[in-house]
Amino acid sequence: MKWIKLGKIFDPSQHTLPNKCVEFAQSPQTLVLDDRVRVYFSTRVRDQTTKYLSHVAFVDFDRNMQNILAVSNRTVIELGGLGCFDEHGIFPVNVLKDGNRVLAYTTGWNRKVSVSADASIGLAISQDEGLTFSKYGKGPVLTASLHEPFLIGDAFVATYGGLFHMWYIFGLRWKKAAESEPADRVYKIAHATSPDGINWQRDGRQIISDRLNADECQALPTVICVEGVYHMYFCYRQAYGFRQDSSRAYRIGYAKSIDLKTWLRNDELAGIDVSSEGWDSQMQCYPHLFECDGKVYLLYNGNEFGRNGFGLAILEP
């Protein structure tokens, strides 16, 4: 895989976003429509306590991914009510066409006391080509379990052979680099299947091997099938020091499979890395693969976890 970087294509500070959001365009994910490509992302606003809330917004590009056609001007998916799993934000969201409707798999998060947050995966459905979504109930479709005790999120869903496949992350543990430091999370990538996109059967195992160490954090898997081979991109980082030290921050990883069960990791084949300078010189994170008009694209965030927007790369033929 060899990618040609096309640069940063969206900066949230240059647009008026719904919910008075002014920062971040994280985890860009696409819905390819007949006349445009709709890119959903998570943005942020501070509440009355000055803490962040994450909201879903979108920007429409033409099918060449060169011109912005529109930016959402209203709420796409409402946050949850008091005590709900998505009370404080939705980040990220993954969308999937399903006949005449669009399914959105949300990562809803809520604040905690002893640690920063917890998360679960919810479902919302659109009947208007992804302009607005209604939640499929107030609770999640995938949440903590006996062997996946917290932080269930980052769903990427696709259908193969009449079956829904979900790749997602689950938390293994919270750890402190030092007693005086707040706890940081460790999470891995897993897989589940469903006949209907609602009821899920988990594989019950980590499917991507560690490269850094046992505390490596793996996030946001995205999968595409090219010539009978399944390609997964994801991001990974060290558990500690990633906010201050760019060498410990997110990088993009790669794995491939021929059966959707066994994945062979080889990050050297990812074909993309941080730049020597500029918007993606310190980190690359939250990748998303998609196809449009015979071309394969990769959307991703750069420095500061997408505070200043997202960029695009195209796969060499």
N, C-alpha and C positions, 0 to 999 in steps of 0.2 A: 504494500500500500504506500503510495507516494502522494502527498497533498501539496497543492499550490495555495499558499495563503493569499486571500483577497482583502485582508485587513479588517478593521473594525467597521461594522455596517450600521450599528445603532447605538446611540448615546441617549440615555433617558433624560439627561439634563437639557436636551435640545427640544423636548416635547412636553406638552401638557398631558399628564397622566390622570386617570380616575383616582378617586379616594384621596386626593391631595398628595399623592406619592411623588417624591422628588429624587430619590436615589435608587440605584441598583436596577439591573435588568438581568436577573439570574436565571440560569437553566433554560435557555431558549429551546422550544420544542415545537414542531411544525404540524400543521394541517394543510395538506396540498389540495386546493380547490381548483375548479375549472379555469378561473381567470386570475388566480393569485395564490400566493403561499402565505398563510397566516401563521405567524410565529408568536406563541404564547411565552410569557416569562413572568417571573415573580419580582415584584418591586416592593418598596418599603415606605412606611410613614411612621413617625413617632406618635405614640398615644399621649394621653394627659399625664402619664407618669414618666415620659421621655423614653420609654422602651419601644422597641420596634414592633410593628405589625406587618405581616407579609400579605400582599394582595396579588391577584392574578390580573394581568393586562395582556394586550396583544398589539402587534404591529403587522400590517399587511404589506407584502412586497409583491412586485410583479413576478412572473414565473421565471424571469432571468435573474432574480435576486439582486437587481441593480437599483430599482427605484421604489421608494416608499409611497404607497397608495393611501394609507390611512392608519390612524392609531386609535385604539379603543377609547371611548369617551364616557363609559359607564362601567359599573361593576360587572365583571364576568362571572364570578362565583362568590357568593356571600360567605363570610366567615361564620364559624359556628357560634352558637349561643353560649351562655354562661356554663362553664364546666365541660363543654364539648371537646372532643379530641382536636378540633381545628379552631379553637377559640381565638388563638393569637396569630394564626397565619396559615397560608397554604404555600408551600415551597418544597419541591417543585410540583408541576402538573404535567401529565402526559396524556395526549389525546389520540383517539383511534376512531376511524370511520367504521360504522357498523350498520350497513344498509342505509336507511334514510336518517339515521341519527348519528351523533358523535358522542363517544364515551370519553369521559375525562377521569383519569386516575390521579387523585390528589394526595399529596403528602400534607396532612394536617398536623400542626404542632401546637403544643400548649406549654406554658411555663411551669417549672417545678420549683421546689424549695431547696432540696439538698443538691440537685444538679440543675443545669440550665433549662432543659426541655425534654419532652418526650414526643413521640410521633407515631402515627398510624396512617394507613392508606384508605382513603375514601373513594366513593364513586359519585360522579355527577353526570347528567345526561343533557344533551342539547338537541333541540328539534329545529333550530334555525341556523344550521351550518356553523355552529360554534360561536355565535354572537353572545349568547347567554346560556347558562346551565342551571338545571335544577338538581338538587342533591337527591340521591337514592337513599333516603333515610338520614337520620341524624348521626348515626354511628359509622364506624369503619367497616370495610369488607375484609381487611387483613390487619391484624393487630398483634400485640405481644402474645407469646405462647410459652409453653413449658421450656422449650430449648431456644427460643428467640425472645428473651425477656423484656426487651424495650427497643425503642428507635426503629420501628418498621417504616420504611419509606422508600423514596426514589424509584417508584415503579416505572418500568417500561414494558408495555404490553403489545404483543403482535399475535396474529393468528397464522398457524401453519397446520395443514392437514385437518382443518375443521376444529382445531383445539386452540383455546386461548393460552398463550404462554406469557408469564410475568417474570421479569428479572427485577430484583429489588434488593434492598440492604436490610440488615438486622444488626442490632447492637449486641456486642458480646460482653462488654464490661466498661465501667467508668474507672479512670485511673488519674492519679495526681503525679505530676513530675516532681513536686516537692510539697510538703505538708501545708505550706503557706499558700500554695497555688490552688485555683479552682480546678475541679475535676474535668478532664477531657474524655471524650467518648472514643471507643474502638468499635468499628463496624465492618461487616463483610458482605459480599454479594451472594445471593441465593436465588432459587428458581422455584416457581409454582405453576400449576396448570389448572385449567377450568373448562368445563363444557359450555358455560354460559357467561363467563366474564364476571360472575358474582360470587359463586362458591368455589373456593380455591383449595387445592391439594398441594401441600408443600413437599419438596424433596427432602428437607430436613438436613441439609448439609451446605457447607461453604463450597462454592463451585469454582472459584478463581484462587489459585495458589498465591501465597504471600511472596513478595520479592524483597522488601526491606527488612522485615522482622515480623514476629507474631503480633505486634501491636500496630501493624500497618492498617491504615484506614482506607477502605475502598468505597467509592461512591458513584452514583448515577450511571449505571450500565445502559448502553444503547446497542441494538443489534440490527444487522442488515444481512440479507442473503444475496450474494453475488456469485453467479455461476455454480450454484449448488453448495457453496461453502458459507457458513454462518460466521460473520465477523462481529466481535464485540469490542466496543471502545468504552472506557470508563476512566475515572480519575482516582489517584491514590496519593497519599501523603504520610508523613511521620505523625505520630500521635501528639507530640509536643513540639513547641517552638516554631510551628508552621506560620504563625502570624508575624513573627519577628525576623525569621531567617528564611530567605527565599529558596535556599537549597533544600529545606525541609517541607516546602509548600507543595501544593498539588501539581502533579504532572499527569499526562494522559497515558494510559496503559492500553494494551491490546491483547486479545485472545481470539482463537478461532476454534470452530467445531464443525463436524460433519453430521452429527446426530442430535444436537441440542442438549446432550447429556454430559459429554466429556469435553472440557475446554482446555486447550493448550495455550498457556500464556507465553508471549514473547514480545515484550515492550519495544525491543529494538526494531520490530517490524511495523510499529505504529505509523511511521512515516511523517511524524510531526513532533516538534519540540518547541520550547520557549525561544523567543527571538533574542537577539543580542541587545536590543533596546526597544523601548516603546511600550504599548499597552498590554502586551502579553510576554514581557521579558522576565517577570518574577514568578508567574504561575500560569498554568493552563488548567481549566477545570470545567465540569458540567458539560461534557460533550453530547452532541445529538446528531445522529446520522439520518439522512433522508435522500430519497430519489425524486427527481423532477425532470421530465422531458429527456430521459436517457442519461442524465448526469447524476453523479453521487456527490452529495455535499456533507460537510461537517460544520455545524455550528458549535461555538464554545465560548466560555468566558475567560478573561485574562486576570490581570492584577486585581487585588483587593476583592476577590470572589465576585467579580462582575459589577462592582460599584459604578463603573463608568461605561457599562454596556457589553455588547457581545460582538464577535467577529465570525468570519466565514472562511472556509477553505473548500477547494474543489478537488476531487480525485482525478489524478492523471489518467487518461484513457489507457 
